[in-house]
């Protein structure tokens, strides 16, 4: 910026400064030249501007956004190299036997006119028609029952996972208790959070307090799908341990894998199971993911590994007299 010169300045310097300042005619010519150059090289300039804006945005991005971007990039990469799989987009191929969602489910609400919009992951789905999708970097759906989860999977041409399918995918190709390893690494998955109910309501555990939308929006609670990059295994599935409990196809009602506050009290990691609630129950911690049969194949028949039963003592045999059969049998 040029400032007025004080009195007594050398005339030669005053002349050189005045000549460095463009005249009105020169400004007009420069403006015209700029317009012509812009018309000739507009796309290049726009592209360069976009790159600069992107770089600036990247430098100002917060850590959660960076994690989300990495997850999305990972998803694109995995989809680009998995052309041989017959599974739908967003699902992993489990040894050619069945498909499972890579990420915990989020929901789309189906409107009466057939259009869809995102359903809030922080609200129950009672009385709402929805379908399940598997996407990285989004808040997964809590507050959902097994019955509602099954319908949401069905609306997308999928189904709830059978227990054997879920557990096999969770443990990974090497069949490890936590998927990523045989023992827990605290914080590798979203498994070290705090109780939002206690924070908001003390120890008032009931249907109303445990379904409040604000619960999963507090810090150190629910995490975006796939944001814990190490919480995966060789099958490429994320968050099967921690984040949200996951319902399976069990008519008695059971959810598995633990959630962001606990992954060990009802079993370790992939063996974690809660059976205290019926299939219509839901709270802030209950979520799910979908499975699907391999296109063109018969339904999957993966069964859960049988648990060893305690040996029973043989009862002493009693000699009984044979009764005559009753009439009418």
C-alpha positions as a printed Julia matrix, in Angstrom:
329×3 Matrix{Float64}:
   0.0      0.0     0.0
   1.35     3.43   -0.98
   1.28     6.2     1.58
   1.42     9.98    0.89
   4.99    11.15    0.84
   6.13    13.71    3.38
   7.22    17.13    2.22
  10.87    17.34    1.2
  11.03    13.94   -0.52
  13.36    13.63   -3.48
  11.41    14.59   -6.69
  12.92    11.65   -8.56
  11.48     9.26   -5.99
   8.08    10.96   -6.19
   8.12    10.56   -9.97
   9.01     6.86   -9.78
   6.18     6.17   -7.32
   3.64     8.01   -9.46
   4.71     6.03  -12.54
   4.32     2.74  -10.65
   0.66     3.54  -10.02
  -1.49     2.5   -13.06
  -3.67     5.1   -14.69
  -7.4      4.67  -15.27
  -6.76     3.68  -18.87
  -4.21     1.1   -17.84
  -6.62    -0.32  -15.27
  -9.3     -0.65  -17.93
  -6.91    -2.49  -20.25
  -5.81    -4.81  -17.46
  -9.43    -5.58  -16.58
 -10.25    -6.4   -20.22
  -7.19    -8.62  -20.47
  -8.26   -10.45  -17.29
 -11.72   -11.11  -18.72
 -10.21   -12.55  -21.92
  -7.83   -14.8   -19.99
 -10.64   -15.98  -17.73
 -12.78   -16.93  -20.74
  -9.92   -18.89  -22.28
  -8.74   -20.73  -19.19
 -11.79   -20.79  -16.93
 -11.91   -24.56  -16.35
  -8.26   -24.67  -15.36
  -8.68   -21.82  -12.93
 -11.78   -23.42  -11.44
 -10.01   -26.71  -11.02
  -7.05   -25.02   -9.39
  -9.36   -23.07   -7.09
 -11.17   -26.28   -6.14
  -7.87   -27.95   -5.29
  -6.82   -25.04   -3.13
 -10.21   -25.04   -1.36
  -9.97   -28.77   -0.81
  -6.48   -28.42    0.64
  -7.63   -25.64    2.96
 -10.64   -27.68    4.05
  -8.42   -30.68    4.67
  -6.05   -28.68    6.84
  -8.96   -27.41    8.93
 -10.68   -30.79    9.28
 -11.28   -32.1    12.8
 -10.07   -35.54   13.84
 -13.53   -37.21   13.64
 -13.96   -35.91   10.09
 -10.53   -37.23    9.17
 -11.47   -40.63   10.55
 -14.71   -40.59    8.57
 -12.84   -39.67    5.38
 -10.39   -42.52    5.92
 -13.23   -44.98    6.43
 -14.99   -43.82    3.26
 -11.74   -44.12    1.3
 -11.2    -47.61    2.71
 -14.71   -48.55    1.63
 -14.1    -47.32   -1.93
 -10.81   -49.18   -2.08
 -12.26   -52.43   -0.79
 -15.17   -52.27   -3.19
 -12.85   -51.58   -6.12
 -10.69   -54.65   -5.41
 -13.49   -57.04   -4.49
 -15.02   -57.4    -7.91
 -14.98   -61.19   -7.62
 -17.47   -61.26   -4.76
 -21.15   -61.87   -5.4
 -22.19   -59.98   -2.28
 -24.11   -56.7    -2.57
 -22.3    -53.42   -2.04
 -21.43   -52.77    1.59
 -21.33   -56.47    2.5
 -18.47   -58.9     3.08
 -18.17   -62.33    1.5
 -17.71   -64.92    4.25
 -15.81   -67.67    2.45
 -18.36   -67.88   -0.35
 -21.06   -69.13    2.04
 -23.04   -65.98    2.88
 -22.79   -62.18    3.0
 -22.78   -59.89    6.04
 -22.92   -56.12    6.39
 -19.48   -54.6     6.88
 -20.87   -51.88    9.14
 -23.63   -51.74   11.74
 -26.95   -50.83   10.18
 -28.36   -47.36    9.71
 -31.92   -46.79    8.53
 -33.8    -45.09    5.74
 -37.43   -44.18    6.33
 -39.79   -45.16    3.52
 -42.38   -42.46    2.97
 -45.96   -43.14    1.75
 -45.06   -41.9    -1.75
 -42.14   -44.33   -1.94
 -39.42   -41.77   -1.4
 -36.78   -42.31    1.28
 -35.1    -40.14    3.86
 -32.62   -40.82    6.63
 -34.14   -41.94    9.91
 -32.58   -40.45   13.02
 -30.29   -43.06   14.64
 -31.2    -41.54   18.02
 -34.94   -42.24   17.88
 -36.89   -45.51   18.14
 -38.56   -46.82   15.0
 -41.91   -47.7    16.54
 -44.59   -47.5    13.84
 -42.16   -46.26   11.15
 -41.51   -48.14    7.91
 -37.77   -48.38    7.4
 -35.11   -50.35    5.59
 -31.53   -51.1     6.59
 -28.38   -49.9     4.83
 -24.69   -50.58    5.56
 -22.58   -47.43    5.33
 -19.29   -46.25    6.83
 -18.8    -43.05    8.8
 -22.37   -42.62   10.05
 -24.07   -43.05   13.43
 -25.56   -46.57   13.48
 -29.14   -47.17   14.54
 -29.72   -47.8    18.24
 -33.11   -47.94   19.98
 -34.23   -50.85   17.76
 -35.78   -54.23   18.61
 -35.0    -57.56   16.97
 -38.47   -57.59   15.4
 -37.94   -54.14   13.85
 -34.39   -55.04   12.79
 -35.63   -58.15   10.99
 -38.23   -56.12    9.09
 -35.65   -53.49    8.15
 -33.3    -56.14    6.8
 -36.16   -57.76    4.88
 -37.08   -54.44    3.28
 -33.59   -54.38    1.75
 -33.7    -57.98    0.54
 -31.61   -59.23    3.47
 -32.3    -60.86    6.83
 -31.02   -60.88   10.39
 -27.9    -62.98   10.81
 -28.16   -66.41   12.36
 -26.06   -66.79   15.48
 -23.5    -69.06   13.8
 -23.12   -66.63   10.9
 -22.73   -63.64   13.18
 -20.18   -65.31   15.43
 -18.09   -66.67   12.55
 -17.91   -63.21   10.94
 -17.06   -61.6    14.28
 -14.2    -63.99   15.05
 -12.68   -63.64   11.59
 -10.82   -66.14    9.41
  -8.46   -67.02   12.27
 -11.32   -67.49   14.78
 -10.09   -65.05   17.43
 -12.14   -64.07   20.48
 -12.1    -60.35   19.68
 -11.79   -60.66   15.92
  -8.59   -58.64   15.78
  -6.9    -60.85   18.38
  -7.24   -63.44   21.11
  -7.28   -60.92   23.94
  -8.82   -57.5    24.44
  -6.95   -54.32   23.54
  -8.85   -51.64   25.42
  -9.89   -48.81   23.1
  -9.14   -50.63   19.86
 -12.89   -50.95   19.45
 -15.42   -48.54   20.92
 -15.48   -50.49   24.17
 -14.39   -48.09   26.89
 -17.21   -45.53   27.08
 -19.39   -44.42   29.95
 -23.0    -44.93   31.0
 -25.15   -42.14   29.56
 -28.13   -43.21   31.68
 -26.22   -42.67   34.93
 -24.89   -39.35   33.65
 -28.37   -38.07   32.83
 -30.69   -39.87   35.26
 -28.59   -41.48   37.96
 -29.6    -45.09   38.5
 -33.13   -44.73   37.15
 -33.21   -47.68   34.75
 -36.56   -47.9    32.96
 -38.03   -47.92   29.47
 -38.36   -44.13   29.4
 -34.89   -43.19   30.59
 -33.19   -45.85   28.45
 -34.77   -44.66   25.2
 -33.97   -40.95   25.43
 -32.51   -39.63   22.12
 -29.83   -37.63   23.95
 -28.13   -40.73   25.41
 -26.13   -41.75   22.34
 -25.26   -38.14   21.54
 -23.16   -37.6    24.66
 -19.37   -37.71   24.43
 -17.67   -41.08   24.91
 -20.75   -43.02   23.85
 -21.73   -44.02   20.29
 -19.09   -43.78   17.53
 -19.53   -43.51   13.72
 -19.39   -46.83   11.91
 -15.84   -47.91   11.11
 -14.24   -44.97   12.9
 -12.22   -47.37   15.09
 -10.05   -48.57   12.23
  -8.44   -51.41   14.17
 -11.77   -52.91   15.21
 -11.93   -55.32   12.29
 -10.61   -58.66   11.07
  -9.63   -60.45    7.88
 -13.23   -60.46    6.64
 -13.3    -56.65    6.58
 -16.21   -56.26    9.01
 -16.15   -53.44   11.58
 -17.43   -52.88   15.12
 -18.72   -56.38   15.78
 -17.24   -55.98   19.25
 -18.44   -52.86   21.08
 -20.27   -49.76   19.82
 -23.78   -51.31   19.8
 -25.22   -54.65   20.89
 -26.29   -56.56   17.76
 -29.48   -58.59   17.5
 -29.42   -61.96   15.74
 -32.22   -64.18   14.43
 -33.22   -65.74   17.74
 -36.94   -66.03   18.49
 -36.15   -65.94   22.21
 -34.3    -62.65   21.82
 -30.52   -62.27   22.17
 -27.95   -59.65   21.23
 -24.21   -60.07   20.93
 -20.78   -58.44   20.91
 -21.27   -55.96   23.75
 -21.53   -52.2    23.36
 -19.49   -49.08   24.0
 -19.57   -49.53   27.76
 -19.03   -53.27   28.17
 -17.6    -56.13   26.09
 -16.66   -58.6    28.81
 -19.31   -59.01   31.54
 -21.55   -61.44   29.58
 -18.77   -63.21   27.71
 -15.6    -62.03   26.03
 -15.79   -60.1    22.76
 -17.46   -62.19   20.08
 -18.79   -64.58   22.73
 -20.6    -61.79   24.59
 -24.34   -62.49   24.71
 -27.35   -61.0    26.51
 -30.52   -63.09   26.73
 -32.45   -61.13   29.35
 -34.81   -59.39   26.89
 -37.44   -60.55   24.45
 -37.22   -59.78   20.73
 -39.52   -56.72   21.01
 -37.25   -54.98   23.52
 -35.12   -51.96   22.58
 -32.99   -49.33   24.27
 -30.15   -46.95   23.4
 -27.61   -49.8    23.21
 -29.39   -52.2    20.81
 -28.44   -52.24   17.15
 -27.93   -54.82   14.4
 -26.48   -55.67   11.02
 -27.93   -57.78    8.23
 -26.88   -60.97    6.48
 -27.87   -62.34    3.08
 -27.61   -65.65    1.3
 -25.04   -65.77   -1.46
 -26.92   -64.9    -4.67
 -27.88   -68.07   -6.52
 -27.01   -70.4    -3.63
 -29.11   -72.36   -1.19
 -29.65   -70.7     2.21
 -26.6    -70.69    4.47
 -26.45   -73.43    7.09
 -23.69   -72.12    9.35
 -24.45   -73.24   12.88
 -23.16   -71.94   16.18
 -20.5    -74.1    17.79
 -22.24   -76.3    20.35
 -21.43   -75.59   23.98
 -20.18   -78.49   26.07
 -22.84   -79.64   28.5
 -22.01   -80.75   32.02
 -21.96   -84.56   32.29
 -25.09   -86.04   33.79
 -25.15   -88.86   36.26
 -26.86   -91.97   35.0
 -30.16   -92.52   36.81
 -30.8    -96.01   38.17
 -33.06   -98.03   35.95
 -36.47   -98.96   37.22
 -38.26  -102.08   36.13
 -41.76  -101.24   35.04
 -44.6   -103.49   34.04
 -45.9   -103.03   30.51
 -49.37  -101.56   30.46
 -52.02  -102.68   28.07
 -52.77  -100.05   25.4
 -55.85   -97.97   25.9
 -58.76   -98.22   23.56
 -59.15   -95.61   20.92
 -55.38   -95.04   20.43
